[in-house]
C-alpha cells in the first residue's frame, strides 16, 4: 500500500504572529531566520507551493549589526531608469537613515522570485523602536539564538 504525500492547503495551517527583537542581531543571520519563518519551512506541514508561513513583527531594527567592513564597503544601489539616474548609499548610511528598507530588501532577496514570495513578504512588519501596533493579534515573543 502506498502512502500519499501530504500537501497543506492555504487555509489548513494556522498562522501565528511572532515578535522578534532585532537588537544586536547580525543582518544576514536574522534575514535568513526571518525568511524561513515567512515561508513556513520551520513547520512540519511545509508545502512549497502554498503559503503556510507565519506573520513576523520585527522591532528595534535600528540596532541591527553588520560584521567586518561591510558598512563601508557594501553599497545599496537604486536606478531610476534615466541616464545618470543611479544612486549609491553605503550600508552605514542605510543603517542610520533607513534600516527598515535594509532589512526588508535583505529578506526579500532570500525568498524565491515569484508571486508567492511577494505574498509572503507582506507578512513581514518592521518597526524602528520597541513599540508596534499589532497588539490585537496577540503576538508571541520569538527568541532567536544566532551565533
C-alpha positions in Angstrom: 0.0 0.0 0.0 1.4 3.4 -1.0 1.2 6.3 1.4 0.2 9.6 -0.2 2.2 12.7 0.3 0.5 15.3 2.4 0.2 18.8 0.9 -1.2 21.6 3.1 -3.7 23.9 1.6 -3.9 27.6 2.3 -6.5 27.6 5.0 -5.4 24.3 6.8 -2.4 25.6 8.7 -2.9 28.1 11.4 -0.7 31.2 11.0 0.7 32.7 14.2 2.1 36.1 14.9 5.7 36.4 16.2 7.6 39.3 17.7 11.4 39.4 17.1 13.7 41.9 18.8 16.5 42.8 16.3 18.7 44.4 18.9 22.4 43.3 18.5 21.4 40.7 15.8 23.5 40.4 12.6 21.7 41.4 9.5 22.4 38.2 7.4 21.7 35.7 10.1 18.4 37.5 11.1 17.3 37.7 7.5 17.9 34.0 7.0 15.8 33.1 10.0 13.0 35.6 9.1 12.7 34.2 5.5 12.5 30.7 6.9 9.6 31.7 9.2 7.8 33.6 6.5 7.9 30.7 4.1 6.9 28.2 6.8 9.9 25.9 6.4 10.1 25.6 10.2 6.8 23.7 10.3 6.2 20.1 9.6 3.4 20.9 7.3 5.6 22.9 4.9 4.4 22.9 1.4 6.5 24.8 -1.1 3.6 25.9 -3.3 1.2 27.2 -0.6 1.5 30.0 2.0 1.9 28.2 5.3 4.3 30.7 6.9 3.7 32.9 9.9 3.5 36.7 10.4 6.6 38.3 11.9 6.9 41.7 13.6 10.5 42.9 13.9 11.2 45.7 16.5 14.3 47.7 17.3 15.5 47.4 13.7 17.8 50.4 14.1 20.1 48.3 16.4 21.0 45.7 13.8 24.7 45.0 13.3 26.9 44.4 10.3 30.1 42.4 10.7 33.6 43.3 9.3 33.9 46.2 6.9 30.5 45.7 5.3 29.1 49.1 6.5 31.7 51.0 4.4 32.4 48.6 1.5 28.9 47.4 0.6 26.5 49.7 -1.2 22.8 49.9 -1.7 22.0 50.9 -5.3 19.0 52.4 -6.9 18.4 53.2 -10.5 15.6 55.4 -11.9 16.0 54.2 -15.5 17.2 57.6 -16.8 20.7 58.4 -17.8 22.9 59.1 -14.8 20.0 58.0 -12.6 22.0 55.6 -10.4 22.4 56.4 -6.7 24.7 54.6 -4.3 24.3 54.6 -0.5 26.7 52.9 1.9 25.2 50.4 4.3 26.4 52.6 7.2 24.2 55.4 5.8 21.3 53.0 5.3 21.6 51.8 8.9 21.4 55.4 10.1 18.6 56.6 7.9 16.6 53.7 6.5 17.2 50.5 8.5 13.7 49.1 7.7 14.4 49.2 4.0 17.8 47.5 4.5 16.2 44.6 6.4 13.2 44.3 4.1 15.5 44.1 1.0 17.7 41.5 2.7 14.8 39.3 3.5 13.3 39.8 0.0 16.4 38.6 -1.7 16.3 35.4 0.4 12.9 34.5 -0.9 12.2 33.0 -4.3 11.3 35.4 -7.1 7.6 34.6 -7.7 4.0 35.7 -6.7 4.0 33.5 -3.6 7.1 35.2 -2.2 5.6 38.7 -2.7 2.5 37.4 -0.8 4.8 36.1 2.0 6.8 39.3 2.2 3.6 41.2 3.1 3.5 39.3 6.4 6.8 40.9 7.5 6.1 44.0 9.7 9.2 46.1 10.5 9.4 48.9 13.2 12.3 51.1 14.4 11.5 51.3 18.1 10.3 48.7 20.6 6.6 49.7 20.0 4.3 48.2 17.4 0.6 48.5 16.6 -0.2 44.8 16.3 -1.1 44.0 19.9 -4.6 42.9 18.9 -3.1 39.8 17.1 -1.6 38.7 20.4 1.9 38.0 19.0 4.3 35.7 20.9 7.9 36.5 21.6 10.3 34.6 19.4 13.8 34.4 20.7 16.4 33.7 18.0 19.7 32.3 19.2 22.1 33.1 16.5 25.9 32.7 16.6 
